[in-house]
Amino acid sequence: MKKLIALSSALALGLTVAACDGPKENAMEDAGEQQAEVVNEQAEAMEDAGTMTDEQADAMTDQAEDKADAMEEAGEAADQTGAPAATATTAN
């Protein structure tokens, strides 16, 4: 029983360490999330003003979230290869 508990603890620790994000991934993720939040707020304001439909606002937000995910993946790749992470842009 003690061996089972020790093995379970070791596996849990291993998974926790493997799930840690690197510094470039964290930075890119934060930047992407901030940009996506700005786009979401703009889309909601445009929807409230009647200049776009709910579907258009959702599509705009989805596109920004997809871009944020891609930025995070680029940061993760840079952490794994040691290469510098691509810089974030604010253009949509």
C-alpha angles and dihedrals in degrees: 000000000000090000090053092051092047092049092048091050092049092050092048091050091048092052091048092053092045091052094057115115121226123238095258092048091050092049094048092045091052092048092047093048092049092051092047090051091052091050091048091052090048092049092049091049091050091048091049090049090052095242093119138022126249089253092053091049091049091049091050091050093045091053091051091049091050089052090050090052090051090050090052091050090050090052091049091051090049090052091051096047099034090237121137115266118249113258119252121246128203096214115111 
